[in-house]
């Protein structure tokens, strides 16, 4: 077996073809990666907005729960601040509510 140091035109054309195809694939993937990067950034912004909405909703839900607790306390006669002078007159009223 001998090694021929001769380079044929067909071999050069094959090499050039592979290079062109490889560069085309790289070029195409570069464009797709840019589009993918933009999509990921867009999704990140949407997730940030969704996080803000969920946080706002959780805070509002907690406020509504606190309001319900206060309303229940008031319905059961708890939570009223009564001055000491009026305490004796209103004891019978409050004792009936509890």
Secondary structure in CASP SS format (residue, H / E / C, confidence):
PFRMAT SS
TARGET T0000
AUTHOR 0000-0000-0000
METHOD secondary structure of the structure
MODEL  1
X C 1.00
X C 1.00
X C 1.00
X C 1.00
X C 1.00
X C 1.00
X C 1.00
X C 1.00
X H 1.00
X H 1.00
X H 1.00
X H 1.00
X H 1.00
X H 1.00
X H 1.00
X H 1.00
X H 1.00
X H 1.00
X H 1.00
X H 1.00
X H 1.00
X H 1.00
X H 1.00
X H 1.00
X H 1.00
X H 1.00
X H 1.00
X H 1.00
X H 1.00
X H 1.00
X H 1.00
X H 1.00
X H 1.00
X H 1.00
X H 1.00
X H 1.00
X H 1.00
X H 1.00
X H 1.00
X H 1.00
X H 1.00
X H 1.00
X H 1.00
X H 1.00
X H 1.00
X H 1.00
X H 1.00
X H 1.00
X H 1.00
X H 1.00
X H 1.00
X H 1.00
X H 1.00
X H 1.00
X H 1.00
X H 1.00
X H 1.00
X H 1.00
X H 1.00
X H 1.00
X H 1.00
X H 1.00
X H 1.00
X H 1.00
X H 1.00
X H 1.00
X H 1.00
X H 1.00
X H 1.00
X H 1.00
X H 1.00
X H 1.00
X H 1.00
X H 1.00
X H 1.00
X C 1.00
X C 1.00
X C 1.00
X C 1.00
X C 1.00
X C 1.00
X C 1.00
X C 1.00
X H 1.00
X H 1.00
X H 1.00
X H 1.00
X H 1.00
X H 1.00
X H 1.00
X H 1.00
X H 1.00
X H 1.00
X H 1.00
X H 1.00
X H 1.00
X H 1.00
X C 1.00
END
